[in-house]
Amino acid sequence: MVNWTQMHDCYGDVDRVPALLEQAELRDDAEAWRELGYRLVLEHDLVFPASFAALPRLMCLASGSARARGLAGTILRRAAGHHGCDDLLGDCGDEISGFRKLLDRYLQSRPVDYLPAFLDSLAAMEEYHWSAALGDFTDDFYHLACPHCAVEVTIAIGDHGRCSAIRDWNLGDVDRRDLRPAPSEALSGTGRWDVRDCRP
């Protein structure tokens, strides 16, 4: 049972979110969902105690509500940040497990909002880094250290090709190399996932 008197939202209010949740549950009120969105996730980034207190209810509603599914996923994707609500998140284990299964089923239908739902699914599996780092692969750049020599390289995936290069301010891309697929048996963790069903 949530003690809402301790669960402030982004405005410091403790009574508005439970009222909005009830309104959204009873009537699927678009205005209530809109207000919930900006009270629970400020500027698409910051979350609050009320965000995690609302998470179990949002996840329960997610099977019948795209708005609930999207808002629950947005909150969950911010779970790795500094929010001071780890205890509230820890209490949602069963709901998160159910949410992950729901997202798995949803993704298998190849929906138009596949990418955001996939990122939500990554967060539900505690793959917070990938949930935050992945782009849409149309023009994405990732900066990381070479696993062999530790030199910082830039990986490009998308319209500019699929390559790695050392970025130099004056010289541009130095030592540009095309990316080569790795054999799946050489990969571990997330890299071993079967892209056909997005599960390990």
N, C-alpha and C positions, 0 to 999 in steps of 0.2 A: 504494500500500500504506500503510495507516494505522499509525502508530507509537502504539499505544494507551497506551504508558507516559507519553506527554505529554498525554493526553486525559482530563482529570478531569471527573467529573460533579458534580452539585450537592452531593454529600457529600465531594468531594475524592478519591473512589476512581477508580482507573484500570483496574481489572480486572473490575469487575462488569458494565458495559455490554456488552462483547463477549461475555461468557458468556450474558447475558440475550438478546442478539440471536440467538445460536446456538440457544438454547432455544426462542425464539419461531419461528424458521425451521423447526426440526425438528418441533415438535409443536403449533404455534399455541397455546401455553400461555397461558391467560388471566392467570394470576398473573404470569408473566414480562412480559406486555404492561403490566400495571398498574404493576409496579415500574419498567419502562423509562419509562413516562409521568412518574412523579414524579422519576426520576433525571435525565431529559433536559430537562424543563420544570418549573421550580420555581414553584409557586403560579400556574400558567397564564401566567407572564410572563417569568421569567428563564431564559436558555439558557446553555450552557457549551460548552467545546471538544468534549466527548463528544457533545453534541447534533449538531454539524455533522459530526463524524467519522462518526456513525451515519446521517446523512441519505442518502448514496448507497444504502446497504443497505435502508433503509426505503422509498425510492422504487422500488427494484427489486422489493420485496415488495408494493408498493401495488396492483398489478393483480389480485392474488389475495387481498388482505387489507384489509378495511375498517379494522382497527386500525392497520396500517402506514400506510395512506393518511391517516388522521386525525392520527396522530402526526407524520408528515412535514410535513403542512400546518401543524400547530400550531407546529412549530419554524420553518418558513419564514416564518410570519407575524411572528415576532419578529426576523427578520434585519435589520431597519432599526435596531434598538436598539443600545446600547453593550455589545458583547460581546467585542470584541477578536479576533474569529475571521474577519475578512473574507477572509483567505487560504484558509481551509478552505472557506468558502462559494464563493469563486471557482473552486475545484477541482471543484465540483459542476455546472458549466454544462450538460453533456450530460444528466445525470440530471434536472436541473430542467426542461430542455426536454421530455424524455420525460414527466415528471410533469405538466407543463402539458397536453400532448396527452391524457394519460390522464384528467385532470380535465375537459377539454372533452367527451370522449366520455361520461363519467359524468354530467355536467350535462345533456346532451341527453336523458337518460332521465328527467329531472324527478324526482329522488329525494326522499325525505322529508327528508333532511338537506341540502337544496339550499343553504341560506344558508351554513352553515360550509364546504361544498365550494366555493361561489362565492368566499368570502373567501380560501380557500387558493389558488384559481386566480388571484385578483388579486395575491396575494403572489408566485406563480410568474411573473407578468408584471412584477414589480418595481413594482407599484402598491401600495406598502406603506402609504401614507397612507389610501387607500380601504379597504384590507384591515383596517386598524385602526379606522377611523372609522365605517364603515357599521353601522347597527343592523338591526333586523328590520322597520322601517318601520311598526310598530304604534303607537309613541309615542316618536318620535325627535326630538331637538333638536340643531341644529348652529349653532355661533356663528362668525360670520365677518364680515369687513368688506364693506360695500356696495361693489360695483365702481364705482359712480358718484361717491359722496361720501365713502367710507372710514368712515362711521359704523358702529359695531358693531351688527349685527342678529342676531336669532335666527330660524332657519328651523325650522318645525315640520312634520313629516310623519307622519301617522298618525291616531290616534283623535281628536285635537283639530283635525283639518283639515290643509290644506296651505297654509301662509301664512308670511309674514315679519312681524316686528314688532321694534320697539326695546323692549327690556326695561328697565323702570324699577322700582326697589325699592319706591317709594311709589305709583306710578301704575299699575303692571302693564304690560300690552302697550300701547304707544303706536304710532300710525300702522300699524295692522295692515293687511296687504294680502294678498289671495289670490295664490298662485303661479300663473303662467301658463306653459304649456309653450313652450319655445323651439323654433323650427324646426331640424331636425337639421343643415341646411347652415350654420347660424350657430354650431354647436358645434365644439369641437376636442378632440383627445385622447380620454380616457375617455368624455367626454360624447357622442361620436359613435357609440359602440358600438350595435349593433343588439340591442335587448333580447330579440329572439326567439332568438338563438343566443349572446349574451354575448361576441361577438368583434368586434374592430374591423373 
